[in-house]
Amino acid sequence: MTMGMRRRAIFGAVVLAMATFFAGSATQAVARSWLNIDESEGKIKGWTIGYSKGFAGCLGYSRFTDQTTVWFGYSRKQKYFIAMTNPKWSALKPGKNYRLHVRLRQYGKWNGLFLAFNRAGVKGVFIGKLKRKFMQQFAWSPGFHIFAAGTRMAALSLHGSKAALARVEECFEDRRFQAARDAEETERRKRYRSGPTERETRAPPRRYGSNSRGNPGARVPQSRTQTSSGTGFLVSEKGHVVTNNHVVKQCSTIKVGYSGGLLERASLLATDRRNDLALLSTELRGEVVPALKPRVRVGDNIYVYGFPLSGLLSKTGNFTVGYITSAAGLNDDTSQLQISAPVQPGNSGGPLVDRHGNVVGVIVSKLNVLRVAKFIKDVPQNVNFAIKASIAASFLEANGVPIPVNESQDKLEPADIAARSKKYTVRVICTRN
C-alpha cells in the first residue's frame, strides 16, 4: 500500500468513527458548543486562544480576509483537530463527508475526509483525532491551499500559528484537571438526557465537591492523572537535558519545551537519587549550550532562570537575582551551594548562572520556612539551595555525555544573561497516571 493510500485509509477511518457524533442535527449543536471559547487566554500573533467547556480542551482561531475562519485545538475528546468555516461554502451539506486535498507549504500535500457542519448558519468542515506530528507540520507551515474536486476553496497564510499551537498546548496542560471534570460532566448530562440506566434508578447521582459536610457518604471522584512541572536545561548539542530526579520521579510521560514553544516528548536516560539529578534525552536542538563551571566563590552574583508556579506566574519564564551565600548546603552538605536568589516550586532543575553566563549549579530546593519558623520563632529569608556544577559534571561524565567546558569570560548585563538563559532553559512537564 502506498503512503497516499495509507493516509486516505487513516483519515477515512477517523471520520467514520466520528460520523455518529456529528450526524444530523447533532452536527450543528456539537460544532456550536465546541468552537465557542468560554474562558479566554488572550491573543497571540493574530490568534485568539481560549478554553471550551463543551470541547473539554483548548483551541485557537483566526479570521482571514477571504472570510475563512480557521480553528485548531486539543482536548480529551478529539485530541488534535482542525476546523474551517466560510460563508461562501453554502454548497456543503452538513453531515456529509468530503475528500479534500490540502497542500502545506514546505511540508507537502495530503488528502483527507472532512465532515461538513453548520455553525450559526455558516458552513464548514472538520477533522479530528489528528496526530501531533501532523499538527506541528500544519502549524509550522507558512500557509496552505485547500481544494475540493480540483476547485480551490481557500489559500491562507498561517502566520503566528506555531506560537498559537504552543499556547493551546500550554493552555491544556494548565487546565488538564478542569478538562477531566468538564468531560465527565458532559458524559453525565448525556446519560441523563437519554434516560437513567438500571444502575442509576437504584442510586442517586454522584455529587461533586467536598464530602465533609451534609453528605458524609458521597463519593468524590478523583482524577487518576496528576501533572507537575519543573525546569531543566540543555547540556549537549544532541538534546540532553539535566533536571532534578524529584521532578521526573515516577512519571508516565515527560515533556519538555522552550519558553513559548511546543512541548516535546522526552525519555529518561539516567538518575542520581542521592544528588537529586536526572538526565533526559530530547529532540531539542538549542542555539546555546552553556558551560558547566565548577569554581564559584561566596559573594559572587548569581542568577536563576526557570518556570516557577505553573498556572500562576508567567509561562514565558521567570528571572531572579541573588548571591552565593555559602559554599555548603543544609547541614554542611558540600555537594550544594546556598543562594539568596528567590526560587519557587517549579524552579527545581533549572540553571544557576554566574555573571558570565556559565552554569554553576542546578536549583534543587528551598528551606521550608514555615517548619523552621516553629522552632526558631522567626521566618528565614531567601534560604535556597543548588547542586554544584561539579556534581552535575560528574553525573554527565558517568553517563557518557561530554561535559560542556567552553567557559565564557565576558561580563554580561543581567538582561543579556536572562536572554541567553532563555535559549537553553526548558519547562519539564511530568504526567503521572
N, C-alpha and C positions, 0 to 999 in steps of 0.2 A: 504494500500500500504506500502511495506517495505521501510526502509531507502535507500537500494540499488536501488530499483525501482524508488523512488523519484529522487535520484541523476541522474540516467540514463535518466529519463524524462527531468530533468532540462538541462543536457548537450545536449540532443538531440534537445531541443527547441532552445538552444543558437546557435548551429551550423546551424540548418535550417534557423534561422534568418539571419545568416551571409552568407549563401550559394550564394546568388545573388551577394554579394560583391566580392566573390573570384572565381566565376565560370570562366572556360575557360582561355583565355589569360590574363584576369584581375588579376587572382591569382598571376601570376609571377610578373606583374607590381606593384601591391599593396605591395606584400611582399618585393620587392626590395626597394621601397621607404620607407616603414615603418621601416624596420630593419637597415636602414642606420643612422648613427649619423652625424648630420650636425654641431652641436656645442658641443664640448667635455666638460665634467665636471670633467675629470680626472679619476683616478683609485682608487679602494678601495678593498683590500684583494683579488686581482686577478680578479676583475670585472671591466670592462670599463663602465663608466656611461656617458650619454650624452642626448642631446635634438634632436628630429627628427621633422623636419618641416612637412614632409608628414604624420607623425603619430600624429602631434599636441600634443606631450607629451614627456615624458622622459622614457628612457629604459636603461637596463644594460645587458651586455652579457659576457660570459666567454667560452673559448675553452678548451676542455679536451683532455687527451692523446689518447682517442679512436677516435678522430677527431669529436666528437659531439660538437656542439655549442649550448648553451642554452641562450635564451633571455627571459627576462620578463620586463614588464613596465606598465605604467599607462598613459592614455590620455583621452581627451574629447570624442574621437570617440568610443574606445573599452573598456574603463575603464581598469581593470587589464587584462593582457594577458600573456600567456606562448607560446613560440615557440622553436622548436628544429630542427636542421639540421644535416645530416651526409652523407658524400659521399657514404657510404655503403648502404644507403637506396634507391637504384636505382629502386627497385620494386614498390615504391609508385607511384600512379597515381594522378597528380595534379588535384584538383577539387573534388576528391573523399573523402567521409567521412570514417574514420577508428575508430572502437571502440577499444580503448587502455586501458590496465589495469596498473594502477600506484600504486606502494607501497612506501609510505613515511615512512621512519624510524622514529619511536616514535609517528607517527600520523595515522597509519593505511593505508587503501587502498581505492581506488575508481576507477570506470570505467567512461570513458568519450569519447564522439565523437570528434575526432580531424579532422581537414581539412588538406589535403595534399596540398603542394605548391612547386614551383620550384624557387629557388633563385640562379641566375647565374649558372645554371646547377647542383646545389646541391639540392636534395630533402629534404623536411622537413614536419613537422606537426605543426599546430597552433590551439589554442583555446583561445577565448576572452570573455569579459564581465563576468569575474570571480569576486566573492565576496572577499572583503578584508580579511575576516576571513580565507578563504582558502589560499589566497596568503601568509598570515602570517605563516600558517602551512607549506606551501611549503618552504618558505624562512628560517624558523627556523629549519626545519628538517636537520639532519646531512647528509642525502643523499636519493636517491630514485632509484628504478628499474622501468623500463617501458617495458611492454610486449604487443605483438600483436599476437593473436591466440595462446597463450601459449609459443611463442618464445620470448626470451628476446632481446629487441632492444638495451638497454643501461643500465648500472649500474654506477651511478655517485655520487660523493661527492658534497655536496652543501656548502662547506667551504666558509665562507665570505658572503653568500647570505643574511643573516639577515642584516648585515651592508649595503649591496648593495641595498636592498629594501628600507631601511631608506633613503639612499642617493637619490634614484629615486623619492621617495615621496617628499623630500625636494626640489629637482630639479623642480618638477611640481608646488609646491606651489610658488616657486620663479618666475616661468615663466607662471603663470596662465593667465595673460593678453596676453602675446605673443602667447600662445596656442589658445586663443579665436580668435585672429586675423588670425593666420595661418589656423585654421579650417574654418573660414568664407571665407578666400581667396581661399581655396581648393574647397569649395562649389560653389563659384562664377565661378571659372575656369571650374568646371564640368558642370555648366549650359550653359556656352558659347560654350563648346565643343559639347554639344548636340543640339545647336541651340538656338537662342533667343526666349523667350516666348513672348506672346502678349503684356505683360506689358513692356518688355524690348525693343520692337520695337517702343514704344511710348516715351520712356525716355532714356537718356544716362545712362551708368553705374555709380554707385556711386563712387566718388573719396575719397581717404583716405588721412588723414593728416589735416593740418590746413586749415581753410577756410577764413583766414583773408586777403589773397591776391589772386587776379587773378580769384577767383571763390567764390564770396560772397554768392551765393545761394546754394552752395554744402552742403549736409548733412554730418556730421562727425559721423560715428557710434560710439556709446558709449557702453562700456561693462556694463551690468547690475549687474555684480558681483564685489564686492570690497573685497580685503583681506588686513588685517592689522595684526601686530604681537606685542606681549608684552612678559612679563616674569611673572612667578608665582613660588610658592614653596610649598612643602608638609608641612602640619601641623598635619597630623594624619597618623596612620598606615593603616587606611581604605581608603586612597587615596584622602582625602580632600586637595584641593589646594586653596591658597589665592593669589589673584591678585588685580589689580585696577578695579574699576567699569568702568572707561572710556575705559579700554582695551577690555571689553566684552559687552559694551553697544550696544544694537540693533543687536546682532549677530544672524544670522540664524543658523549657526553651529559654534561650538567651538571645537578645537582640541588641545591636549597637548602632549608633548613628551620630553624625556630627550635629552641631547646633543648627537647627532648621532643616536638617537633611532627612532622608529616608532611613528607616530602621532596617538593618540587615541582620540576617541570622549569623550567630557566632557559635563556635564549637569550643568546649572546654578542653584544653590540652594538658594542663598540669596545675596542681595546687600545692601550697605550703601552709598547712594549717597552723603550725607553730608561729610563723611570722605573718599569717593572715594575707597571703598573696595568691593570686591566680593568674594564669596565662591563657588567653583566648586566641583562637585562630579566626580571622575575619577576611572578607573580600575587600576591605577598605584599603585605599592607597592614598596616603596623605601627602600634602605638599612639604611637610616638615616632620622630621623625626628628631626629637630633642636628645641631647647628650645627657647621660647619667653622670653627675658629678659627685664623687664620694666625699670631697672635703668641704666642710662648712664650719663657720665659727659662730659662737654665741654673740648675738648683737647684729648679725647680718640681716639685711632686709630680705623678706621672702614674700611670695605672692601665691595665692590659691585660685585656681580656676576650676569650676565644676558645675554640677546641676543639682543644687540642693532643693529640698522641699518641693518635690514634683507636684504640680497641681496648684501650688500656692505662689511660688516665686516664678520669675521669668523662665520660659522654656528655652531661651536662647543662650543661657549660661549666666554665671554669676562670678564676679571677680572681687577678691578681698586682699587686704594688705596687712602685713604684720612683721614680726621679728622672730629670729631664733632665740628663745628664752632659756633653753637648757640643752645640753648635749646628750641628755638621757631622758627616757620617758618615765612613766609611772613606776614607782618602786625601783628607781635607778636602772630601768631597762635600757641597756646600752645599744640595743638594736633600733631604738626610736629616738626621735627628737621631740622636744616640747616647743610649741609655737604659740604666738599670740594672735595670729590671723583668725578671724571668726570663721568657723565651719559649722555646718548644719547636717542633719540626716540627708543623704543624697550626695554629699561631697566625698563619701568614702570611696577610695580607689583612685581619686584624682591626683594630679601632679602638684607637688610643692616646688616652686620655681624660684631661682635666685635672680638677682638684678641683671644678669647677663642672658637670661632665658634658658639656662640649663636646669634640668630636673634634679633636685637634691633630696627628694623624698616622695613618699606615697601617703596621702592622707589616710588615716586609719580610724581615729576615734576622737571623741571629746570627753572631758570629765563630766560625770554625772553630778551636776552641781546641786540638784535637789537632795540627792542621797548624802553628799558630803556636808551640805548645809545643816542636816540634822545633827551632825557630830560637832562641827566647829562653830555653829550658830552664826554663820555668815555665808554669803553666796560668792564662790570663787568666780573670777572674771577671766575670760579668754584663756582657758587652760585646755589646749588641744594637742594632738599628737600625730606624728607622721613616721612611717618606717623609713629608715635611712636608705639613700640611693645605693650604698654599697651592699646592703642586704638584697635589694631588688636585682642588682647586677649579678650577684652570686646565684640567685634564683634563675635568671635568664641563662647564665652560663651552664648551669646544671641541666637545663632542658634544651641545650643546643641552639640557643638564639644568640647571635653575636651581640655584644654589648655596644650600644651607640656611644662613641667616645669623642666625637668631634665637638669638644667643648668650645663655647663662644666666650670671647674675652671682651666683647663690645658691651659697654654700659648702655642699657636701654631705658627709655622712659616707661613708666607704668602702663600708659596706654598702648605702647608698642609691645610690651610683654603680654598684655591681655589679647591683642590682635594675633600675636604669634601662637599663644597657648590655644586659642580657639581653633587653630588649624590642625592640631593633633589630639585634642581632648574630645572624648565621646561620651554620650549617655549610654548607660548599661541598663537594659530592662530585663528583669527576671520574672518569669511566669512559673508558678508552682501549682500543679494540679492536685 
